[in-house]
Amino acid sequence: MKAKTTWCWLGFFFVSLFGYNPAGATTWSLKYEEDFSSLALGETFTNASEWELETYDEPFDTIMDDNGIWYQNDYGPAFQNEALASFHTYRKEFRLGTDGWLTASLSARDWDKDGIIEEEPVLRVERLGSSSGEASSNSSSSSSTTTSSSKTVLTMDVKDHHGGAILRPTFALGEEYRIEYKLYTLDFGGKRGGSIEYDGRINGYSKEGCKTQHPWGEGSNSRGWSGSASEPYCNWQSVREGVYGYNGFHFLAIVDFPNPAPRNNHFWHIRRKVLIDSFSQHPDRIGDRNGGLVCDSNTGEYYDYSSSSFTTVNMWISGLPGTWQPNPGGLTGSSQRFITSCNGGVASRGVQSAAELEPDMLLPEEYYTFAIERNSTGYTLEASGNFARVGQKTLRFFRPFVVDDEPIWHYNVKPEEYDGRFNNDLKQVNWDYGSMTWEDQWPAGSAYPDYFVIGDLYTNVYEGKASLTDIRYYEPAAESPTVSPTEITPTESPWESPAESQPVVENPTESPTESPIESPIESPIESPIESPIESPIESPIESPSGSQPCNPIVFMGRNDRLDVGESILRDNVYLIQKANGNLEIRELTQNTIGSLLWESGVSSSIENNYYTKLQGDGNLITWKEGSDGSKSPVWKSRSVSSDGSYFFVLDCAANGGGAAIYQGHPQQGGTQVWSSLDTASPTTSPTTSPTPNEDASNALRFPLNSYSLWNTVLVLASLLLLVW
């Protein structure tokens, strides 16, 4: 009895220490569900609706929709007259389920414009585990969580990466909700049997012909091609292999506009709020890097993505654009912040997967469940199943709408949830083929009702097949009030939800008849797409004297990379990778790059492929890449330390205002290991580094807020009870 009591108090202690998640306090009432069992096996919905030619007359926005002005200003007349005009796009939509609450949306390419689609994406009703010829289990798919009988599923089969197939709600979701489903098979890239080539395919793509991003490339100034929209199809950047090669699948995403349909990948990068997806990179894309990190939720330690099956689960949020005024020939986009058990549930930069799937499992004995919830204070992302290396797990993370002035992009589903503080204009200034300003990307009075998306969203990337079922939509039960934001207002929830805060599901006794109300407010012209490097976060840092805390500007985290032509804007300060190899921090003055605050000092007379990366050992290095893939360092911070988490900042004035590298995490504190104020002239060759400075005066400090104070009180109370 004493041991049991001790463990109870230990549990209370750790909940106190790592926080209490208000996202799990809702009792959910099932509104709609679809298991496809009422549909005929083999149904492919051929006659559900007709394919309609896309005329581009009704774009979702004028930025990066398929005929967006962004591409016109970047690629010039050749984008519309040659690249986009070389094929036809057809679309099809139809409703499913009670009250038609689900909508299937498909897209396909007619390559020779003869009215015949060469490879139609197909939605097909199948039964896994049957003996009568329907879908059967195979070792080329991923799944988890055991079931004892055959299961009716809807299979998404996209044979051409220029096709797309998604499921979405017909109506806007409510202000508070839970959406979930079960995934039984997944074959959208990754390794099988340890190889990226399997079943006659490469990373899930057919080996036949070319597979490129045409006509929506990574920007005219990006690597791997000439940047001309007049290039033949095969000369555009490959998605099957090469430095831009990847496959993937959107397990579940929440987007900010009505009636989503498959579009080019860059369009989506500025439309998502929160999401759970896979990102299966080709080894060519990883090169000699680690490709990102994967969390082992049992040990709390990361391992390299390059040592995984390349079929992982990313749980992340979209933040503000990395820059509102990108350099010509580039892309813009919402910043990305990834959530894992290993980073304490804090949404942080750099690709970090929360788990790894088991790609070689036999089906249909197992499945994965994915879910997203929204309440009055934030979003909860959830994934459960039998994950590689860790076994059966439920990963569940809550993230408030705004943390330390870093919002979830377009989180407000009604105007009164937002006061306009993050509004800005998106600009293309003096691009080769024109300039454009898209005003008020997030103004006061705006509203962005939520819509979920499941499947293959992209019409220039992704190819494969997946099977799913048991899609369920919940809203709060009428008799179950949710936690008021005035009761507890966390600044971050860096933890998985305690077991007792898992959702309580209340199943109705009869079929639902009411549908969610569609919001009359349309999403305004929206903001940029995902930038390779995110908008940095601010972090309080104590001055050496310990008297006045100040806020350094955080530019880069572990394994972040900045290529030529890319820049990071934060608080009117730019970090820029110049084509001559120089890394610079400059002030922004009247929308121009102004006075120099710091530079690495590299100055080459010949422009080359340079990039700067903050390594996992804390060393910040600028590399020169050769055309043959070779690379050599041209500048190093010489701050090599033990493997860990590091971030590169422009320090606050109280600490001298120089560039600096800290070991730790911006929101948890750290120790300075390098400062430009203490560094001699830049080096052009690798060197060993001095021992990191462990002086306590250089450690980051964070003032207590009401939330951390509350947790501190709980911790102290728990300790007293333990002692007692």
N, C-alpha and C positions, 0 to 999 in steps of 0.2 A: 504493500500500500504506500509506503514511504517513497519507494522508487517511482511508482506511478505518479504520485503527487509531484515529485521533483521534476519529472519529464513534462508534466502539465505546465509547471511554472517556467521551465526552460522554453517551452513553446511560446508562452506569453512574453517571455523576455525577447525572443527573436522577432516576434511580431512587432513588439515595441521598438526594437532596434531598427528593423528594416521597413517599418511602416505599415499603415493600415490603408487598404485600398477601397475607397468608397464605390468603385465601379461594380463591385460584386454584391451590393446590397439590394438588388432589385429582384422581385418575384415576377417571372415572365409568364405571359399568357400566349399560347400558340394561336396565331391568326391564320397562317397559311402553311401548307406543306405539300410537297410533291415527291412521290417515289416512283413515278412512271409505270406503276404496276397496272394501271387501267388502260394503258396503250398497248396496241398489238405488237408482239415481238417482230423485229425486223422493220418496223415503221421508220421511214426515212424522211417523212414530211415533204415528199416531192411535190405534192399537190396542195400543200398548206398555203402557199402563195407563189406568185410569179417573181422571177428575177427581173429587177428594174435597173435600167442604165443610170449610172451616176453622172449627173450633168454639172455638179459643183455649184448649182444655183442657190443652195441653202446650206451654207457652211455653218458649223458650230461656232467658229470664230474666224477672223481674218488673219490670225497670226500664223499658226502652224497646222491648220487644217490642210487637207490634201492639196488644195490649190492656194495655199496661204501666201500672203504678201512677203512673209519672211523669206521664203524660198525664191520668190521673184526678185527681191532686192539682192539676194546673195548670188543666184545663178544667172540672172538676166533673162532675156526673151527665150533663150534656149530651153529654159525649164518648162515653160508652157508649150512652146511651139514644137519642141523636139522630144524631150524626155516624157512629159506628161501626156503628150499627144500620141505616143507610140503604142498605146494600149487603151482598152476600155475597162472600166470597173463596173461590176454589177452587184446589186444588193438585194437581200431578201429578209423579211421579218414576218414572224407569226407568233401568236400567243399560245401559252400552255397553262394548264392547271385550273383550279377553281377560280371563277370570275376572270379567267385570263390574267392572273396576277403575275405570271412570268412571261417575258418576251425573249424569243430567240432571235438574234441578229447575226446575219452571215454576210460575208463579202467575198468576191471572187474576181479574178482577172481574166479577161478575154485578150489573149496575147496578140492575135492578128486581126482583131476588130471585125470578125465575121459573124458575130452574134452567137457564137458557140463557145462556152466556157470549157477550157481544156481539162481542168482539174477542180471540180466543185468540192468545197468543204461539205461534209455530211454530218448531220445529227441522226443517230440511229439508236433505237431501243433494242437492248440486248439483255440476255440473262447470263451472268457470269456463273461458271461452275455447272452449267447444264450439259446434258449428253446428247442434245438434239441438234447440234450444229450451230447454235448461236455462239456468242463470244465465249471463249474459254480462257483459262489462266495461261500465262506464259511468262518466261523469265526476263522479258524485255521491258517490264513495267515495274513501277514502284507502288507499294501499298503498306498497310499496317492494321492493327487492332482486330482480333479474331472474331469471326462470325461462323455459325455452324451450318448454314444452308445457302443455296444459290440465291442470287440477288438480281433483281431487275435494275438496270442502270441505263443512263443516257450516255452514249459514247460520242465524243467530239472527235471527228477524224478530218484533220487538215493536211491534205497531201501536198499542197503547194504553199510555200512560205509567203506568197502574196495573197493567200486567202486568209480569212479570219472567221471565228465562230465564238460567240459569247452568249451567256444568259444574263439577263438583267431584270429588275422589277419593271412592271408596266407603269406603276405609279411611284411617286416620290416616297421614300421611307419616312417614318414618323420622326418626331423630335428625339424620342428614346426608343431603342429597338435592339434586338439581337438577331443576326442572320447567321445560319450555320448550314453545313452540308457535309457529306461523306465522300471522300475520294477513294476509289477502289483501284484504279490503274492510272499510271502516268508514264508516257513515253514521248517526252519532248526534250530529248537530249540527255547528256550525261554519259557516264561509263556503264558498261555492262560486262561483267566478268573481268573488270579491270581495264577494259579497252574502250577508247572513244569511238572505235569503229565496230559495229555489230549489225547483224541482219542485213548486210549489204548497204549500210548507211554510215554517214559520218556525223557524229554528234546529233543523231536523230534526223538529219537531212538526207534526202535522196542523193546518190552520187551522179545522177544524170544532169548534164548541162551545168550552167553557172547558177549560183545562188548569191545575188547581190542585193543591196539596199535600194537600188534604182526605183524611183527617181528622188528618194528622200535620203540623201547621204548625211554624213556627220558634219557637213559644212564644207564650203569650198576651200577653207584653209586647214582642213584636217589631214592627217597622215593617210598614206596608202593609195592615193590616186591624184590625178591632175587637178581636180576641183572644177572641171568643166562639165556642164550639163549636156554638152554635145557628145560626150564620150559614149561609145557603144555600151550596151547593157553589161557585158562581161568585164568592162574596165572600171565599173563602180566597185565600192568596197564590199568584199565578200562577207557573208554572214555564216557560211558553212565552216570556214577555216580562215586562217590569217589573223592579223592583229585586231580585227573587229568581229571575229567569229564567236557567235554564241547562240544558244537556243534558250527556251524558257517557257513559263506558263504562269498566268496569274491565278493563284489559288483563290484569292478573294481581295477585292479592292473596293474602296469607297471613292467615288468621283463627284465632281462639283457641278454637273450639268445634266439636264433632262435627256432621256432617251439615248444613252450612249450606243455607239455602233463602232465596228472595227475601223481603225484609221492607221496612219503611219505612226511609228513608235515615238517620234519626237513630239507629236501632238499630245500624246497621253502624258508625257513627262511634266506637263504644266496643268493637268486636270485632276490629278489624284490627291486625295487627302491622307489616307492611311492605306496600307496594303500588306499582303502576305504573298510572296511570289518565289519562283525558282529562277536562277540565273546560271545556266549551264555553259560555262566558258570553254572554248576550244583551247587546247594546250598552246597553240600559236599566240593566242591573246595573252596568256599568262607569261609566256617566255621564261626568263629565269627569276621571275618574281613569285610571290606566294599566291597571287590571285585573290587575296583577301583572307579572312579568318573564319573558322567555324568553332562554335562554342560546344564544349563538352559540359553539359549542365550537371553531370554528376560530380566532376572535379572542380568546376568553375574556372577551368583553364582553356585557352584557345589552342587549336592546332591549325596548320596551314590548309587553306582550301585546296592547294595543289596536291595534297595527300588524301583528299576525299574522293567520293564517287562522282563529284561534280553535279550531284543532284541534292541541293540543300534547300533549306527553308529560310527565307529572309523575312523578317517582321520589322516594318519600318514606317516612318512618317515622312510626309513632304513638308518642308518648311518654306521660308521666304526664298525668292530667287537668289542664286549666288551673286548675280550682278544684274542690275536693271538696264545696263547699257553695255552689252558685250562687244568685244572687238570684231571688226568686219571679218566675215568668213567663218564665224563660230556659231554656237548655239547658246540659247539661254535656258534656264530651267529651275524648277524648285529644288532646293537643297534636299539632301537625303540624310536621314538620321536613323541608324539601325539599333534595334533593341534586342539584347540577349541576357541570359543569366550571368554570363561572364563579365558584362560591363555593369552589373548591378541593376539592369533594367533601365538605365539612363540612356535616352536616345542620343547616340553619338555618331560621329562621322566615320567614314571608311567602311567598305563592304564587310559586314560581319553577319554571318549566318547564325540563326538561333539553334539550328539542328540540321542533321543530315538524314535523308531518307534512306530506306533499304531498297535499292533499285532491283535486286535480284530475287526478291521474295516471290513465292508462288501465291497466286490469287485464286478465288476471291476470299480466302480465309481471313484476310486482314484488310483494314482500311485506315485512312487518316481522317480526322475531323478538323475542319477549319471554321473559325467563327470570328465575327467582329461585333462589338457592342458599342452603343453610344448612349450616354446619359447626360445629365445637365452640366457636367463638369469636364468630360473628356471621353476618350475612346479606349476600349479594351481590345487587344488582339490576342487570339487564342489558337493554339495548334496542339493536337494530341494524337498519340499513336506510338507504335514501336519504332523508335528512332535508332539509327545506327550508332553503335558504341555506348549508348546510354540505356537502351531498352524502353519499356513503356513509360511515357511521360505525358503530362499536360503542362504546356508552357503558356503562361497567361500574364500579360503585362498591361498595366493601365498607364495612360499618358494624358495629363490634363491638356486642355486646349492651348494654354500658354504657360511656358516655363521660362523664367528669367528673361522675359521679353522675346522669347522665341516661340512663335505660334505654329500650330498645325495649319497648313495652307487652307484658306477658305473654310474654316471650321464652322462658321455661323450658318445655321439653317434658317434663321430668322433675323431680321434687322436688329432687334434689341439685344442680341447676344454680342454685338461688336460695335465699337465706337469710332472706327476709321483710322486708328493709330498706325496701321501698317500699310496704308495706301501709298501708291507710287505710280509713276509712269514707266512703261517699257519703251525703250528707244533703240532704233537703228540709226546711227548718225554717220553720214558720209560713207555709206557702203558703196561698192562699185556700181550698183545699178539703182540706187535710190536711198532715201532716208524715210523713216516713219516713226511716229510716236503714237503709242496706244495708251491713252490717258486713263487714269483712275482704275487700276487693276484690282483694287480692294477698297472701295470708298465706303464711308459711313452710309448707312441706309441700305446696303447691299445684303443679299441673302443667297445662299447656295445650298438648296435642299440636297440631301444625300441620295445617291443611287449606288447599288452595288454592281459589280461586274465579276463574272467568273469565266475564265477561258483564255483563248488566243485573241488578244486585242489588236495585235500588230499586223499590218498588211505589207510589211517589208522585212519582217523577221518572224521567227517561230514556225515550226513545222512538226507535226506529230499527232498523237492520239491520246485521249484520256477518257476515263469512265467515272461517272459520279451519280449520286442519288441522295434521297432523303434531305432535300433542301427545305429548310424550315425558317419561317419568319415569325418573330415574337415581338410583342409590345408589352409594356408594364401592365400587370394585373391591376384592375381598377381599385381594389381594396388594399393594394400594397404601395404605400408612398415610398419614393426614392429619397436618398440622402440629399438634404438641401446643401447647396454650395456654401451656405453661411455656417453650417455646422463644423465643417473642416475644409480648409482650402489648401491642399498640398501644392508645393512648388515643383515636385517631381515624385514619381512613384517608382523607384529603382528596385523593383522586386516582383516576383511572381505573386499572384494573389494567394492568400492563405487558403487552406482547404475549405474552411468554413464559409468563404465568400464566393464559392462556385455558384452559378445561377441555379435558382429553384424553378423548374419548369412545370407550369400548370397546363395540362392538356385539356382542351375543350371536349365535351361529350358529344358534340355534333359538329358537322362541317361548318366552317366559318362562312359568313355571307357578306360581311362588310370588308371593304378594301381600304388600304391606306389612302388618305386624301392627297390628291396631286396638288402640289403647290403652284399657284398662279404666277409666282415670281420666277422669271427666267434668269439663268446665270449670265451676267454681263461678260463682255469681252475679257478674257482672262489673261493670266500672267504667264510668264516664261516657262520654258521647259527645263528639264533637269540638267544642271551643269555638272561637269565631271568633278569639280571641286566645290564643296558646299560653302554656303555663307557661314563664316565663323561665329562663334559664340563668345559672349563676354563673360569674364570671370573675375570676381574681386580678388585682388592681391594686396597683401599687406606690405607697406613700405619697409625698408630695412630697419627703420627706427621702431617699427611696430605701432606707430601712432595713427596714421591715416591710411585706411584701405583705399585702393584705386583699382581701376578696371583695365587690365591689359587687353589688347585685341588679339584674339586667337585666330590664326590663319590656317594652320595645318595640324593634323593629328597623325598617329602612327600609320605608316604606309600610304599617306596621302601623296599625290603626285600632281605637279603643275607643269604642263607642257607649254612649248612656245605658242604664243597667241592667246594663252589663257591668263585670266586675272581673277583675283578675289577682291570684292569691294566690301568694306565694312566701315561704317561710321565715317564716311568721306576719306577713307584711306584704302589704297590699292596695294596688293601684292602682285607683282607682274613678273613673268618669265620672258625676258627679252630674247630676240632672235640672235643676238651676239653673245648669248650665254649668261648675261648679267641678271641676277635676281635683285629686284628693286622693291622698296616700299616707298610709296609717294602719297602725298596729299591730293585729294580731288578738289580742284578749285574751279567753280563755275563750269562744271561738267567737262573739264579738261584735266589731264594728269599734270599736277602741279609740282610743288617743291619736293626734292628728294629727302626722305627721312633716313633711309639706310640703303646700302647696296652691298652685294657680295664682292664687287670689284673686278669681275670678269669682263674683259673687253676684247672680243675677237673681231678681226677685220672682215671675216667671212661669216655670213649667216649660215647656221647649221641647225640640225635637229637637236635641241637641248631640252632637257627636262630636269626638274628638281624634285627630290623625294626625301621624305623624312622616314628613315629606316627604323626598324623595330628595335635597333640598339641605340637609338637616340641621335645618330649621326645624320645631319642634313647635308645632302650631296647633290650637286649639279652635274649631270652626266651629258656627254656628247655621244649621240648615236650615229653610227656609220650606216651607210646604205646596205652593208652586208649583215646588219644586225649586231655588229660589235659595238662596244661602248667603252668610254674612258672618262674618269672623273676630271672635271676642270676646277672644281671648288668643293671644299669640305669644311664643315663647322668644327671638325676634330673633337666631337663630343661623344665618342664611342663609350657605351656603358653596358650594363647587363640588359638582357632582353626584357622589354616591358612596354609600358604605355607612355608616350611622349607627345608633347605639343609645342609648336613653334609660335611665338607671339611677338608683337611689338609691345615692349614693356611700358608701364606707366611712367609718367614724368618723375614721380617720387623715387623710382628706381633707376633713373637716368635716361629713360626713354629709348634705349637701344633695342635691337633684336635679341631674343633670348629663347632658349629651349628649356622646358621643364619636364621632369619625370613625374608621372602621376596622371591625374585627370582634371580637366578644367573645373568640374563641379565638385571635386572631392579633395582638391589640394595637391601640392607637389613640391618638388625640390629643384631648384635651378641647377642645370648641369652645364650650361654654356651661356655666355653673354657676349655680344659684339663689343661691349665696352672693355672687356678684358682680353680681347683677341688681337693678335698681331695681324699683319697684312695677309690677305687670302692666299691659300696654297693652291697649287695646280697639280699636286700629286698626293696620293693617299699617305696619311700619316697616322701614327698612333695618337690617342687622345689622353689628356690628363685625367686623373681621377675626378669623378663628378664632385662638385661642391656640395657638401652635406650640411652647410651652415644653416641653422634653424632660421636665421634672419631672411633666407631666400625662399622659405616655404610659403606656399599659397595659403591664405587664411580666408575663412568664409564666415560672415556674421550669421548668428542664429536668427531664423525667422520664427514666426509663431508655430509653424508646422514642426520644425526641428526641435523647438522648445518643448512642444507637446510630447514628441517622441522621447526626448531626454527625460522628462518627468516620468514617463512610462518605464523607461529603462531603469531609472533609480528605484522606482517602486518595486519593479521586478526583482532587482538585486536584493533589496531589503527583505522581500518575501522569501527569496531563496535562502538568505542567511538565517532568517527566522525558522 
